[in-house]
């Protein structure tokens, strides 16, 4: 338990040392998703490239799940049950350069309930997900 707290504190402290984690990137930056043309007659609004809807995500207490978000970004999610109803999620957004070197690290924690959809902004990415807790 103390190791998990030390790792969380260390990860939070490291975010202050990474200047690239504080920079903003243009929303028009392509991440491989198609972007609607300005003259399009399509009535469905396009979703910004930095919005990621993960949907329902099955999680097990204390077991990390990593989601590839594309464009060198991945989100590691570590769940922890708090009591019988609350779920604490530690989300770590890692950004890597083309050569695999770490370019940014952002960490945030969210307390929610299983089955409840929520949005969280971490770094320059807005993530929407519905955590589903699975007993193991």
Number of C-alpha atoms within 10 A of each C-alpha: 5 7 8 10 10 11 11 17 12 11 16 16 12 14 16 13 12 15 11 16 19 15 10 9 10 9 13 10 11 13 16 9 11 10 13 13 9 7 6 8 8 10 6 8 7 11 13 16 18 20 17 16 14 13 12 14 15 14 21 17 17 13 10 16 15 13 14 12 20 12 15 17 19 17 22 16 21 19 22 19 18 13 7 7 9 13 20 17 22 18 22 22 23 20 23 15 12 10 7 9 10 15 16 21 26 22 21 17 16 14 14 18 19 19 14 11 14 13 14 15 12 18 22 17 18 15 19 17 17 19 23 17 18 11 8 6
